[in-house]
Amino acid sequence: MALSEMTVRHARITGNDYTLGDSDGLTLNVTASGGKVWLFRYYWAGKQKRMSLGCYPQISLKEARTRRDSDVCSFFLVQWLLDR
């Protein structure tokens, strides 16, 4: 189920880390201390990997989706994988 700006804004601190999923690998990691980080999840060689797209609220839901879909994100992902 896709996230809404309201869901992201009102994500609560629970004392544990948890993840809210959007679509196409975009997730919001909410930390026990209240930090919110956008992550792009993908698989490489059968293993799950994650790429940080920035912190909420500096990066909005709309901007996180744009970054996930952008050619720049794909370019940096390919470069990162080639450098490993």
mmCIF file of the N, C-alpha and C atoms, coordinates in Angstrom:
data_MODEL
# 
_entry.id   MODEL 
# 
loop_
_atom_site.group_PDB 
_atom_site.id 
_atom_site.type_symbol 
_atom_site.label_atom_id 
_atom_site.label_alt_id 
_atom_site.label_comp_id 
_atom_site.label_asym_id 
_atom_site.label_entity_id 
_atom_site.label_seq_id 
_atom_site.pdbx_PDB_ins_code 
_atom_site.Cartn_x 
_atom_site.Cartn_y 
_atom_site.Cartn_z 
_atom_site.occupancy 
_atom_site.B_iso_or_equiv 
_atom_site.pdbx_formal_charge 
_atom_site.auth_seq_id 
_atom_site.auth_comp_id 
_atom_site.auth_asym_id 
_atom_site.auth_atom_id 
_atom_site.pdbx_PDB_model_num 
ATOM 1   N N  . MET A 1 1  ? 0.845  -1.177  0.000   1.00 0.00 ? 1  MET A N  1 
ATOM 2   C CA . MET A 1 1  ? 0.000  0.000   0.000   1.00 0.00 ? 1  MET A CA 1 
ATOM 3   C C  . MET A 1 1  ? 0.889  1.239   0.000   1.00 0.00 ? 1  MET A C  1 
ATOM 4   N N  . ALA A 1 2  ? 0.577  2.181   -0.849  1.00 0.00 ? 2  ALA A N  1 
ATOM 5   C CA . ALA A 1 2  ? 1.372  3.397   -0.959  1.00 0.00 ? 2  ALA A CA 1 
ATOM 6   C C  . ALA A 1 2  ? 1.201  4.273   0.281   1.00 0.00 ? 2  ALA A C  1 
ATOM 7   N N  . LEU A 1 3  ? 2.284  4.919   0.656   1.00 0.00 ? 3  LEU A N  1 
ATOM 8   C CA . LEU A 1 3  ? 2.257  5.840   1.793   1.00 0.00 ? 3  LEU A CA 1 
ATOM 9   C C  . LEU A 1 3  ? 1.609  7.162   1.393   1.00 0.00 ? 3  LEU A C  1 
ATOM 10  N N  . SER A 1 4  ? 1.108  7.875   2.381   1.00 0.00 ? 4  SER A N  1 
ATOM 11  C CA . SER A 1 4  ? 0.624  9.239   2.167   1.00 0.00 ? 4  SER A CA 1 
ATOM 12  C C  . SER A 1 4  ? 1.503  10.175  2.990   1.00 0.00 ? 4  SER A C  1 
ATOM 13  N N  . GLU A 1 5  ? 1.497  11.452  2.631   1.00 0.00 ? 5  GLU A N  1 
ATOM 14  C CA . GLU A 1 5  ? 2.286  12.435  3.380   1.00 0.00 ? 5  GLU A CA 1 
ATOM 15  C C  . GLU A 1 5  ? 1.846  12.467  4.841   1.00 0.00 ? 5  GLU A C  1 
ATOM 16  N N  . MET A 1 6  ? 0.549  12.296  5.086   1.00 0.00 ? 6  MET A N  1 
ATOM 17  C CA . MET A 1 6  ? 0.033  12.314  6.456   1.00 0.00 ? 6  MET A CA 1 
ATOM 18  C C  . MET A 1 6  ? 0.554  11.118  7.261   1.00 0.00 ? 6  MET A C  1 
ATOM 19  N N  . THR A 1 7  ? 0.578  9.939   6.648   1.00 0.00 ? 7  THR A N  1 
ATOM 20  C CA . THR A 1 7  ? 1.092  8.743   7.321   1.00 0.00 ? 7  THR A CA 1 
ATOM 21  C C  . THR A 1 7  ? 2.555  8.937   7.706   1.00 0.00 ? 7  THR A C  1 
ATOM 22  N N  . VAL A 1 8  ? 3.329  9.492   6.794   1.00 0.00 ? 8  VAL A N  1 
ATOM 23  C CA . VAL A 1 8  ? 4.750  9.731   7.050   1.00 0.00 ? 8  VAL A CA 1 
ATOM 24  C C  . VAL A 1 8  ? 4.924  10.755  8.168   1.00 0.00 ? 8  VAL A C  1 
ATOM 25  N N  . ARG A 1 9  ? 4.205  11.846  8.100   1.00 0.00 ? 9  ARG A N  1 
ATOM 26  C CA . ARG A 1 9  ? 4.314  12.922  9.084   1.00 0.00 ? 9  ARG A CA 1 
ATOM 27  C C  . ARG A 1 9  ? 3.965  12.434  10.482  1.00 0.00 ? 9  ARG A C  1 
ATOM 28  N N  . HIS A 1 10 ? 2.950  11.552  10.583  1.00 0.00 ? 10 HIS A N  1 
ATOM 29  C CA . HIS A 1 10 ? 2.461  11.115  11.887  1.00 0.00 ? 10 HIS A CA 1 
ATOM 30  C C  . HIS A 1 10 ? 3.036  9.772   12.349  1.00 0.00 ? 10 HIS A C  1 
ATOM 31  N N  . ALA A 1 11 ? 4.075  9.275   11.673  1.00 0.00 ? 11 ALA A N  1 
ATOM 32  C CA . ALA A 1 11 ? 4.717  8.029   12.112  1.00 0.00 ? 11 ALA A CA 1 
ATOM 33  C C  . ALA A 1 11 ? 5.261  8.230   13.522  1.00 0.00 ? 11 ALA A C  1 
ATOM 34  N N  . ARG A 1 12 ? 4.883  7.376   14.428  1.00 0.00 ? 12 ARG A N  1 
ATOM 35  C CA . ARG A 1 12 ? 5.179  7.535   15.858  1.00 0.00 ? 12 ARG A CA 1 
ATOM 36  C C  . ARG A 1 12 ? 6.462  6.833   16.288  1.00 0.00 ? 12 ARG A C  1 
ATOM 37  N N  . ILE A 1 13 ? 7.057  7.368   17.346  1.00 0.00 ? 13 ILE A N  1 
ATOM 38  C CA . ILE A 1 13 ? 8.197  6.723   17.994  1.00 0.00 ? 13 ILE A CA 1 
ATOM 39  C C  . ILE A 1 13 ? 7.643  5.600   18.864  1.00 0.00 ? 13 ILE A C  1 
ATOM 40  N N  . THR A 1 14 ? 8.145  4.381   18.665  1.00 0.00 ? 14 THR A N  1 
ATOM 41  C CA . THR A 1 14 ? 7.638  3.235   19.421  1.00 0.00 ? 14 THR A CA 1 
ATOM 42  C C  . THR A 1 14 ? 8.668  2.664   20.386  1.00 0.00 ? 14 THR A C  1 
ATOM 43  N N  . GLY A 1 15 ? 9.893  3.156   20.328  1.00 0.00 ? 15 GLY A N  1 
ATOM 44  C CA . GLY A 1 15 ? 10.963 2.573   21.137  1.00 0.00 ? 15 GLY A CA 1 
ATOM 45  C C  . GLY A 1 15 ? 11.723 1.502   20.388  1.00 0.00 ? 15 GLY A C  1 
ATOM 46  N N  . ASN A 1 16 ? 11.228 1.127   19.208  1.00 0.00 ? 16 ASN A N  1 
ATOM 47  C CA . ASN A 1 16 ? 11.887 0.150   18.341  1.00 0.00 ? 16 ASN A CA 1 
ATOM 48  C C  . ASN A 1 16 ? 11.956 0.713   16.928  1.00 0.00 ? 16 ASN A C  1 
ATOM 49  N N  . ASP A 1 17 ? 12.956 0.274   16.174  1.00 0.00 ? 17 ASP A N  1 
ATOM 50  C CA . ASP A 1 17 ? 13.010 0.629   14.760  1.00 0.00 ? 17 ASP A CA 1 
ATOM 51  C C  . ASP A 1 17 ? 11.901 -0.115  14.026  1.00 0.00 ? 17 ASP A C  1 
ATOM 52  N N  . TYR A 1 18 ? 11.294 0.538   13.050  1.00 0.00 ? 18 TYR A N  1 
ATOM 53  C CA . TYR A 1 18 ? 10.337 -0.144  12.184  1.00 0.00 ? 18 TYR A CA 1 
ATOM 54  C C  . TYR A 1 18 ? 10.341 0.511   10.815  1.00 0.00 ? 18 TYR A C  1 
ATOM 55  N N  . THR A 1 19 ? 9.733  -0.160  9.845   1.00 0.00 ? 19 THR A N  1 
ATOM 56  C CA . THR A 1 19 ? 9.756  0.287   8.461   1.00 0.00 ? 19 THR A CA 1 
ATOM 57  C C  . THR A 1 19 ? 8.346  0.420   7.928   1.00 0.00 ? 19 THR A C  1 
ATOM 58  N N  . LEU A 1 20 ? 8.106  1.502   7.199   1.00 0.00 ? 20 LEU A N  1 
ATOM 59  C CA . LEU A 1 20 ? 6.854  1.708   6.477   1.00 0.00 ? 20 LEU A CA 1 
ATOM 60  C C  . LEU A 1 20 ? 7.164  1.581   4.990   1.00 0.00 ? 20 LEU A C  1 
ATOM 61  N N  . GLY A 1 21 ? 6.457  0.698   4.302   1.00 0.00 ? 21 GLY A N  1 
ATOM 62  C CA . GLY A 1 21 ? 6.718  0.474   2.892   1.00 0.00 ? 21 GLY A CA 1 
ATOM 63  C C  . GLY A 1 21 ? 5.840  1.317   1.992   1.00 0.00 ? 21 GLY A C  1 
ATOM 64  N N  . ASP A 1 22 ? 6.406  1.790   0.904   1.00 0.00 ? 22 ASP A N  1 
ATOM 65  C CA . ASP A 1 22 ? 5.650  2.533   -0.104  1.00 0.00 ? 22 ASP A CA 1 
ATOM 66  C C  . ASP A 1 22 ? 5.452  1.615   -1.303  1.00 0.00 ? 22 ASP A C  1 
ATOM 67  N N  . SER A 1 23 ? 6.215  1.771   -2.341  1.00 0.00 ? 23 SER A N  1 
ATOM 68  C CA . SER A 1 23 ? 6.126  0.902   -3.509  1.00 0.00 ? 23 SER A CA 1 
ATOM 69  C C  . SER A 1 23 ? 7.455  0.907   -4.244  1.00 0.00 ? 23 SER A C  1 
ATOM 70  N N  . ASP A 1 24 ? 7.671  -0.114  -5.045  1.00 0.00 ? 24 ASP A N  1 
ATOM 71  C CA . ASP A 1 24 ? 8.875  -0.222  -5.874  1.00 0.00 ? 24 ASP A CA 1 
ATOM 72  C C  . ASP A 1 24 ? 10.165 -0.053  -5.079  1.00 0.00 ? 24 ASP A C  1 
ATOM 73  N N  . GLY A 1 25 ? 10.196 -0.616  -3.864  1.00 0.00 ? 25 GLY A N  1 
ATOM 74  C CA . GLY A 1 25 ? 11.417 -0.626  -3.072  1.00 0.00 ? 25 GLY A CA 1 
ATOM 75  C C  . GLY A 1 25 ? 11.632 0.568   -2.169  1.00 0.00 ? 25 GLY A C  1 
ATOM 76  N N  . LEU A 1 26 ? 10.734 1.556   -2.199  1.00 0.00 ? 26 LEU A N  1 
ATOM 77  C CA . LEU A 1 26 ? 10.887 2.733   -1.337  1.00 0.00 ? 26 LEU A CA 1 
ATOM 78  C C  . LEU A 1 26 ? 10.312 2.437   0.037   1.00 0.00 ? 26 LEU A C  1 
ATOM 79  N N  . THR A 1 27 ? 11.105 2.681   1.079   1.00 0.00 ? 27 THR A N  1 
ATOM 80  C CA . THR A 1 27 ? 10.640 2.489   2.450   1.00 0.00 ? 27 THR A CA 1 
ATOM 81  C C  . THR A 1 27 ? 11.072 3.675   3.305   1.00 0.00 ? 27 THR A C  1 
ATOM 82  N N  . LEU A 1 28 ? 10.358 3.860   4.407   1.00 0.00 ? 28 LEU A N  1 
ATOM 83  C CA . LEU A 1 28 ? 10.731 4.857   5.405   1.00 0.00 ? 28 LEU A CA 1 
ATOM 84  C C  . LEU A 1 28 ? 11.105 4.105   6.663   1.00 0.00 ? 28 LEU A C  1 
ATOM 85  N N  . ASN A 1 29 ? 12.363 4.226   7.081   1.00 0.00 ? 29 ASN A N  1 
ATOM 86  C CA . ASN A 1 29 ? 12.832 3.590   8.304   1.00 0.00 ? 29 ASN A CA 1 
ATOM 87  C C  . ASN A 1 29 ? 12.659 4.588   9.443   1.00 0.00 ? 29 ASN A C  1 
ATOM 88  N N  . VAL A 1 30 ? 11.845 4.233   10.433  1.00 0.00 ? 30 VAL A N  1 
ATOM 89  C CA . VAL A 1 30 ? 11.625 5.074   11.604  1.00 0.00 ? 30 VAL A CA 1 
ATOM 90  C C  . VAL A 1 30 ? 12.435 4.464   12.742  1.00 0.00 ? 30 VAL A C  1 
ATOM 91  N N  . THR A 1 31 ? 13.374 5.243   13.284  1.00 0.00 ? 31 THR A N  1 
ATOM 92  C CA . THR A 1 31 ? 14.261 4.719   14.322  1.00 0.00 ? 31 THR A CA 1 
ATOM 93  C C  . THR A 1 31 ? 13.629 4.859   15.703  1.00 0.00 ? 31 THR A C  1 
ATOM 94  N N  . ALA A 1 32 ? 14.187 4.143   16.657  1.00 0.00 ? 32 ALA A N  1 
ATOM 95  C CA . ALA A 1 32 ? 13.690 4.177   18.034  1.00 0.00 ? 32 ALA A CA 1 
ATOM 96  C C  . ALA A 1 32 ? 13.773 5.581   18.626  1.00 0.00 ? 32 ALA A C  1 
ATOM 97  N N  . SER A 1 33 ? 14.714 6.378   18.149  1.00 0.00 ? 33 SER A N  1 
ATOM 98  C CA . SER A 1 33 ? 14.873 7.746   18.662  1.00 0.00 ? 33 SER A CA 1 
ATOM 99  C C  . SER A 1 33 ? 14.033 8.771   17.901  1.00 0.00 ? 33 SER A C  1 
ATOM 100 N N  . GLY A 1 34 ? 13.319 8.316   16.867  1.00 0.00 ? 34 GLY A N  1 
ATOM 101 C CA . GLY A 1 34 ? 12.423 9.209   16.139  1.00 0.00 ? 34 GLY A CA 1 
ATOM 102 C C  . GLY A 1 34 ? 12.917 9.686   14.795  1.00 0.00 ? 34 GLY A C  1 
ATOM 103 N N  . GLY A 1 35 ? 14.122 9.316   14.403  1.00 0.00 ? 35 GLY A N  1 
ATOM 104 C CA . GLY A 1 35 ? 14.633 9.696   13.084  1.00 0.00 ? 35 GLY A CA 1 
ATOM 105 C C  . GLY A 1 35 ? 13.879 8.961   11.985  1.00 0.00 ? 35 GLY A C  1 
ATOM 106 N N  . LYS A 1 36 ? 13.753 9.604   10.837  1.00 0.00 ? 36 LYS A N  1 
ATOM 107 C CA . LYS A 1 36 ? 13.061 9.010   9.696   1.00 0.00 ? 36 LYS A CA 1 
ATOM 108 C C  . LYS A 1 36 ? 13.968 9.111   8.478   1.00 0.00 ? 36 LYS A C  1 
ATOM 109 N N  . VAL A 1 37 ? 14.296 7.954   7.897   1.00 0.00 ? 37 VAL A N  1 
ATOM 110 C CA . VAL A 1 37 ? 15.227 7.895   6.778   1.00 0.00 ? 37 VAL A CA 1 
ATOM 111 C C  . VAL A 1 37 ? 14.580 7.148   5.619   1.00 0.00 ? 37 VAL A C  1 
ATOM 112 N N  . TRP A 1 38 ? 14.630 7.768   4.433   1.00 0.00 ? 38 TRP A N  1 
ATOM 113 C CA . TRP A 1 38 ? 14.138 7.113   3.221   1.00 0.00 ? 38 TRP A CA 1 
ATOM 114 C C  . TRP A 1 38 ? 15.187 6.133   2.717   1.00 0.00 ? 38 TRP A C  1 
ATOM 115 N N  . LEU A 1 39 ? 14.760 4.909   2.408   1.00 0.00 ? 39 LEU A N  1 
ATOM 116 C CA . LEU A 1 39 ? 15.652 3.892   1.872   1.00 0.00 ? 39 LEU A CA 1 
ATOM 117 C C  . LEU A 1 39 ? 15.070 3.318   0.594   1.00 0.00 ? 39 LEU A C  1 
ATOM 118 N N  . PHE A 1 40 ? 15.962 3.009   -0.341  1.00 0.00 ? 40 PHE A N  1 
ATOM 119 C CA . PHE A 1 40 ? 15.590 2.284   -1.552  1.00 0.00 ? 40 PHE A CA 1 
ATOM 120 C C  . PHE A 1 40 ? 16.133 0.879   -1.384  1.00 0.00 ? 40 PHE A C  1 
ATOM 121 N N  . ARG A 1 41 ? 15.252 -0.099  -1.378  1.00 0.00 ? 41 ARG A N  1 
ATOM 122 C CA . ARG A 1 41 ? 15.661 -1.499  -1.213  1.00 0.00 ? 41 ARG A CA 1 
ATOM 123 C C  . ARG A 1 41 ? 15.664 -2.187  -2.573  1.00 0.00 ? 41 ARG A C  1 
ATOM 124 N N  . TYR A 1 42 ? 16.690 -2.991  -2.802  1.00 0.00 ? 42 TYR A N  1 
ATOM 125 C CA . TYR A 1 42 ? 16.817 -3.718  -4.053  1.00 0.00 ? 42 TYR A CA 1 
ATOM 126 C C  . TYR A 1 42 ? 17.591 -5.005  -3.775  1.00 0.00 ? 42 TYR A C  1 
ATOM 127 N N  . TYR A 1 43 ? 17.606 -5.886  -4.746  1.00 0.00 ? 43 TYR A N  1 
ATOM 128 C CA . TYR A 1 43 ? 18.338 -7.146  -4.613  1.00 0.00 ? 43 TYR A CA 1 
ATOM 129 C C  . TYR A 1 43 ? 19.483 -7.174  -5.613  1.00 0.00 ? 43 TYR A C  1 
ATOM 130 N N  . TRP A 1 44 ? 20.626 -7.652  -5.156  1.00 0.00 ? 44 TRP A N  1 
ATOM 131 C CA . TRP A 1 44 ? 21.792 -7.820  -6.010  1.00 0.00 ? 44 TRP A CA 1 
ATOM 132 C C  . TRP A 1 44 ? 22.433 -9.148  -5.647  1.00 0.00 ? 44 TRP A C  1 
ATOM 133 N N  . ALA A 1 45 ? 22.594 -9.999  -6.639  1.00 0.00 ? 45 ALA A N  1 
ATOM 134 C CA . ALA A 1 45 ? 23.190 -11.326 -6.443  1.00 0.00 ? 45 ALA A CA 1 
ATOM 135 C C  . ALA A 1 45 ? 22.465 -12.096 -5.345  1.00 0.00 ? 45 ALA A C  1 
ATOM 136 N N  . GLY A 1 46 ? 21.133 -11.967 -5.317  1.00 0.00 ? 46 GLY A N  1 
ATOM 137 C CA . GLY A 1 46 ? 20.323 -12.708 -4.367  1.00 0.00 ? 46 GLY A CA 1 
ATOM 138 C C  . GLY A 1 46 ? 20.305 -12.155 -2.953  1.00 0.00 ? 46 GLY A C  1 
ATOM 139 N N  . LYS A 1 47 ? 20.944 -11.020 -2.743  1.00 0.00 ? 47 LYS A N  1 
ATOM 140 C CA . LYS A 1 47 ? 20.978 -10.427 -1.406  1.00 0.00 ? 47 LYS A CA 1 
ATOM 141 C C  . LYS A 1 47 ? 20.291 -9.066  -1.421  1.00 0.00 ? 47 LYS A C  1 
ATOM 142 N N  . GLN A 1 48 ? 19.560 -8.779  -0.336  1.00 0.00 ? 48 GLN A N  1 
ATOM 143 C CA . GLN A 1 48 ? 18.899 -7.487  -0.232  1.00 0.00 ? 48 GLN A CA 1 
ATOM 144 C C  . GLN A 1 48 ? 19.910 -6.406  0.132   1.00 0.00 ? 48 GLN A C  1 
ATOM 145 N N  . LYS A 1 49 ? 19.842 -5.308  -0.593  1.00 0.00 ? 49 LYS A N  1 
ATOM 146 C CA . LYS A 1 49 ? 20.707 -4.150  -0.346  1.00 0.00 ? 49 LYS A CA 1 
ATOM 147 C C  . LYS A 1 49 ? 19.815 -2.940  -0.094  1.00 0.00 ? 49 LYS A C  1 
ATOM 148 N N  . ARG A 1 50 ? 20.397 -1.895  0.495   1.00 0.00 ? 50 ARG A N  1 
ATOM 149 C CA . ARG A 1 50 ? 19.653 -0.660  0.758   1.00 0.00 ? 50 ARG A CA 1 
ATOM 150 C C  . ARG A 1 50 ? 20.504 0.542   0.383   1.00 0.00 ? 50 ARG A C  1 
ATOM 151 N N  . MET A 1 51 ? 19.841 1.552   -0.151  1.00 0.00 ? 51 MET A N  1 
ATOM 152 C CA . MET A 1 51 ? 20.494 2.813   -0.469  1.00 0.00 ? 51 MET A CA 1 
ATOM 153 C C  . MET A 1 51 ? 19.705 3.931   0.194   1.00 0.00 ? 51 MET A C  1 
ATOM 154 N N  . SER A 1 52 ? 20.387 4.778   0.954   1.00 0.00 ? 52 SER A N  1 
ATOM 155 C CA . SER A 1 52 ? 19.722 5.901   1.606   1.00 0.00 ? 52 SER A CA 1 
ATOM 156 C C  . SER A 1 52 ? 19.426 6.989   0.580   1.00 0.00 ? 52 SER A C  1 
ATOM 157 N N  . LEU A 1 53 ? 18.203 7.523   0.638   1.00 0.00 ? 53 LEU A N  1 
ATOM 158 C CA . LEU A 1 53 ? 17.798 8.613   -0.248  1.00 0.00 ? 53 LEU A CA 1 
ATOM 159 C C  . LEU A 1 53 ? 17.684 9.930   0.494   1.00 0.00 ? 53 LEU A C  1 
ATOM 160 N N  . GLY A 1 54 ? 17.897 9.923   1.804   1.00 0.00 ? 54 GLY A N  1 
ATOM 161 C CA . GLY A 1 54 ? 17.830 11.147  2.591   1.00 0.00 ? 54 GLY A CA 1 
ATOM 162 C C  . GLY A 1 54 ? 16.893 11.009  3.775   1.00 0.00 ? 54 GLY A C  1 
ATOM 163 N N  . CYS A 1 55 ? 16.868 12.042  4.595   1.00 0.00 ? 55 CYS A N  1 
ATOM 164 C CA . CYS A 1 55 ? 16.070 12.053  5.825   1.00 0.00 ? 55 CYS A CA 1 
ATOM 165 C C  . CYS A 1 55 ? 14.791 12.855  5.648   1.00 0.00 ? 55 CYS A C  1 
ATOM 166 N N  . TYR A 1 56 ? 13.732 12.382  6.289   1.00 0.00 ? 56 TYR A N  1 
ATOM 167 C CA . TYR A 1 56 ? 12.485 13.131  6.365   1.00 0.00 ? 56 TYR A CA 1 
ATOM 168 C C  . TYR A 1 56 ? 12.576 14.033  7.584   1.00 0.00 ? 56 TYR A C  1 
ATOM 169 N N  . PRO A 1 57 ? 12.176 15.268  7.563   1.00 0.00 ? 57 PRO A N  1 
ATOM 170 C CA . PRO A 1 57 ? 11.362 15.971  6.572   1.00 0.00 ? 57 PRO A CA 1 
ATOM 171 C C  . PRO A 1 57 ? 12.158 16.737  5.519   1.00 0.00 ? 57 PRO A C  1 
ATOM 172 N N  . GLN A 1 58 ? 13.494 16.693  5.559   1.00 0.00 ? 58 GLN A N  1 
ATOM 173 C CA . GLN A 1 58 ? 14.277 17.391  4.535   1.00 0.00 ? 58 GLN A CA 1 
ATOM 174 C C  . GLN A 1 58 ? 13.935 16.875  3.137   1.00 0.00 ? 58 GLN A C  1 
ATOM 175 N N  . ILE A 1 59 ? 13.683 15.581  3.030   1.00 0.00 ? 59 ILE A N  1 
ATOM 176 C CA . ILE A 1 59 ? 13.270 14.963  1.772   1.00 0.00 ? 59 ILE A CA 1 
ATOM 177 C C  . ILE A 1 59 ? 11.825 14.514  1.945   1.00 0.00 ? 59 ILE A C  1 
ATOM 178 N N  . SER A 1 60 ? 10.921 15.111  1.184   1.00 0.00 ? 60 SER A N  1 
ATOM 179 C CA . SER A 1 60 ? 9.496  14.778  1.280   1.00 0.00 ? 60 SER A CA 1 
ATOM 180 C C  . SER A 1 60 ? 9.219  13.433  0.614   1.00 0.00 ? 60 SER A C  1 
ATOM 181 N N  . LEU A 1 61 ? 8.028  12.923  0.811   1.00 0.00 ? 61 LEU A N  1 
ATOM 182 C CA . LEU A 1 61 ? 7.607  11.687  0.158   1.00 0.00 ? 61 LEU A CA 1 
ATOM 183 C C  . LEU A 1 61 ? 7.704  11.834  -1.358  1.00 0.00 ? 61 LEU A C  1 
ATOM 184 N N  . LYS A 1 62 ? 7.228  12.946  -1.877  1.00 0.00 ? 62 LYS A N  1 
ATOM 185 C CA . LYS A 1 62 ? 7.269  13.184  -3.326  1.00 0.00 ? 62 LYS A CA 1 
ATOM 186 C C  . LYS A 1 62 ? 8.707  13.190  -3.838  1.00 0.00 ? 62 LYS A C  1 
ATOM 187 N N  . GLU A 1 63 ? 9.592  13.872  -3.126  1.00 0.00 ? 63 GLU A N  1 
ATOM 188 C CA . GLU A 1 63 ? 11.000 13.928  -3.528  1.00 0.00 ? 63 GLU A CA 1 
ATOM 189 C C  . GLU A 1 63 ? 11.661 12.559  -3.406  1.00 0.00 ? 63 GLU A C  1 
ATOM 190 N N  . ALA A 1 64 ? 11.330 11.789  -2.380  1.00 0.00 ? 64 ALA A N  1 
ATOM 191 C CA . ALA A 1 64 ? 11.893 10.440  -2.224  1.00 0.00 ? 64 ALA A CA 1 
ATOM 192 C C  . ALA A 1 64 ? 11.477 9.558   -3.395  1.00 0.00 ? 64 ALA A C  1 
ATOM 193 N N  . ARG A 1 65 ? 10.220 9.665   -3.813  1.00 0.00 ? 65 ARG A N  1 
ATOM 194 C CA . ARG A 1 65 ? 9.762  8.897   -4.980  1.00 0.00 ? 65 ARG A CA 1 
ATOM 195 C C  . ARG A 1 65 ? 10.495 9.336   -6.245  1.00 0.00 ? 65 ARG A C  1 
ATOM 196 N N  . THR A 1 66 ? 10.691 10.634  -6.381  1.00 0.00 ? 66 THR A N  1 
ATOM 197 C CA . THR A 1 66 ? 11.418 11.152  -7.542  1.00 0.00 ? 66 THR A CA 1 
ATOM 198 C C  . THR A 1 66 ? 12.849 10.636  -7.549  1.00 0.00 ? 66 THR A C  1 
ATOM 199 N N  . ARG A 1 67 ? 13.498 10.665  -6.397  1.00 0.00 ? 67 ARG A N  1 
ATOM 200 C CA . ARG A 1 67 ? 14.876 10.161  -6.309  1.00 0.00 ? 67 ARG A CA 1 
ATOM 201 C C  . ARG A 1 67 ? 14.940 8.674   -6.622  1.00 0.00 ? 67 ARG A C  1 
ATOM 202 N N  . ARG A 1 68 ? 13.974 7.917   -6.134  1.00 0.00 ? 68 ARG A N  1 
ATOM 203 C CA . ARG A 1 68 ? 13.945 6.480   -6.410  1.00 0.00 ? 68 ARG A CA 1 
ATOM 204 C C  . ARG A 1 68 ? 13.841 6.224   -7.909  1.00 0.00 ? 68 ARG A C  1 
ATOM 205 N N  . ASP A 1 69 ? 13.029 7.019   -8.577  1.00 0.00 ? 69 ASP A N  1 
ATOM 206 C CA . ASP A 1 69 ? 12.749 6.796   -9.995  1.00 0.00 ? 69 ASP A CA 1 
ATOM 207 C C  . ASP A 1 69 ? 13.751 7.456   -10.936 1.00 0.00 ? 69 ASP A C  1 
ATOM 208 N N  . SER A 1 70 ? 14.596 8.300   -10.412 1.00 0.00 ? 70 SER A N  1 
ATOM 209 C CA . SER A 1 70 ? 15.450 9.114   -11.272 1.00 0.00 ? 70 SER A CA 1 
ATOM 210 C C  . SER A 1 70 ? 16.589 8.317   -11.893 1.00 0.00 ? 70 SER A C  1 
ATOM 211 N N  . ASP A 1 71 ? 17.022 8.806   -13.017 1.00 0.00 ? 71 ASP A N  1 
ATOM 212 C CA . ASP A 1 71 ? 18.187 8.228   -13.675 1.00 0.00 ? 71 ASP A CA 1 
ATOM 213 C C  . ASP A 1 71 ? 19.437 8.436   -12.838 1.00 0.00 ? 71 ASP A C  1 
ATOM 214 N N  . VAL A 1 72 ? 19.469 9.515   -12.070 1.00 0.00 ? 72 VAL A N  1 
ATOM 215 C CA . VAL A 1 72 ? 20.631 9.782   -11.218 1.00 0.00 ? 72 VAL A CA 1 
ATOM 216 C C  . VAL A 1 72 ? 20.782 8.681   -10.182 1.00 0.00 ? 72 VAL A C  1 
ATOM 217 N N  . CYS A 1 73 ? 19.672 8.289   -9.562  1.00 0.00 ? 73 CYS A N  1 
ATOM 218 C CA . CYS A 1 73 ? 19.712 7.210   -8.571  1.00 0.00 ? 73 CYS A CA 1 
ATOM 219 C C  . CYS A 1 73 ? 20.219 5.931   -9.229  1.00 0.00 ? 73 CYS A C  1 
ATOM 220 N N  . SER A 1 74 ? 19.708 5.637   -10.423 1.00 0.00 ? 74 SER A N  1 
ATOM 221 C CA . SER A 1 74 ? 20.147 4.445   -11.141 1.00 0.00 ? 74 SER A CA 1 
ATOM 222 C C  . SER A 1 74 ? 21.631 4.521   -11.470 1.00 0.00 ? 74 SER A C  1 
ATOM 223 N N  . PHE A 1 75 ? 22.084 5.691   -11.900 1.00 0.00 ? 75 PHE A N  1 
ATOM 224 C CA . PHE A 1 75 ? 23.490 5.873   -12.226 1.00 0.00 ? 75 PHE A CA 1 
ATOM 225 C C  . PHE A 1 75 ? 24.374 5.626   -11.011 1.00 0.00 ? 75 PHE A C  1 
ATOM 226 N N  . PHE A 1 76 ? 24.038 6.254   -9.885  1.00 0.00 ? 76 PHE A N  1 
ATOM 227 C CA . PHE A 1 76 ? 24.847 6.075   -8.686  1.00 0.00 ? 76 PHE A CA 1 
ATOM 228 C C  . PHE A 1 76 ? 24.783 4.644   -8.176  1.00 0.00 ? 76 PHE A C  1 
ATOM 229 N N  . LEU A 1 77 ? 23.641 3.998   -8.321  1.00 0.00 ? 77 LEU A N  1 
ATOM 230 C CA . LEU A 1 77 ? 23.517 2.606   -7.917  1.00 0.00 ? 77 LEU A CA 1 
ATOM 231 C C  . LEU A 1 77 ? 24.455 1.739   -8.744  1.00 0.00 ? 77 LEU A C  1 
ATOM 232 N N  . VAL A 1 78 ? 24.468 1.934   -10.046 1.00 0.00 ? 78 VAL A N  1 
ATOM 233 C CA . VAL A 1 78 ? 25.351 1.160   -10.922 1.00 0.00 ? 78 VAL A CA 1 
ATOM 234 C C  . VAL A 1 78 ? 26.812 1.437   -10.569 1.00 0.00 ? 78 VAL A C  1 
ATOM 235 N N  . GLN A 1 79 ? 27.154 2.708   -10.380 1.00 0.00 ? 79 GLN A N  1 
ATOM 236 C CA . GLN A 1 79 ? 28.529 3.057   -10.021 1.00 0.00 ? 79 GLN A CA 1 
ATOM 237 C C  . GLN A 1 79 ? 28.940 2.419   -8.701  1.00 0.00 ? 79 GLN A C  1 
ATOM 238 N N  . TRP A 1 80 ? 28.057 2.476   -7.728  1.00 0.00 ? 80 TRP A N  1 
ATOM 239 C CA . TRP A 1 80 ? 28.345 1.898   -6.419  1.00 0.00 ? 80 TRP A CA 1 
ATOM 240 C C  . TRP A 1 80 ? 28.572 0.397   -6.539  1.00 0.00 ? 80 TRP A C  1 
ATOM 241 N N  . LEU A 1 81 ? 27.725 -0.266  -7.323  1.00 0.00 ? 81 LEU A N  1 
ATOM 242 C CA . LEU A 1 81 ? 27.858 -1.710  -7.487  1.00 0.00 ? 81 LEU A CA 1 
ATOM 243 C C  . LEU A 1 81 ? 29.149 -2.067  -8.218  1.00 0.00 ? 81 LEU A C  1 
ATOM 244 N N  . LEU A 1 82 ? 29.531 -1.263  -9.203  1.00 0.00 ? 82 LEU A N  1 
ATOM 245 C CA . LEU A 1 82 ? 30.760 -1.531  -9.945  1.00 0.00 ? 82 LEU A CA 1 
ATOM 246 C C  . LEU A 1 82 ? 32.007 -1.314  -9.086  1.00 0.00 ? 82 LEU A C  1 
ATOM 247 N N  . ASP A 1 83 ? 31.916 -0.400  -8.133  1.00 0.00 ? 83 ASP A N  1 
ATOM 248 C CA . ASP A 1 83 ? 33.058 -0.095  -7.269  1.00 0.00 ? 83 ASP A CA 1 
ATOM 249 C C  . ASP A 1 83 ? 33.259 -1.105  -6.151  1.00 0.00 ? 83 ASP A C  1 
ATOM 250 N N  . ARG A 1 84 ? 32.318 -1.983  -5.933  1.00 0.00 ? 84 ARG A N  1 
ATOM 251 C CA . ARG A 1 84 ? 32.413 -2.927  -4.816  1.00 0.00 ? 84 ARG A CA 1 
ATOM 252 C C  . ARG A 1 84 ? 33.326 -4.069  -5.137  1.00 0.00 ? 84 ARG A C  1 
# 
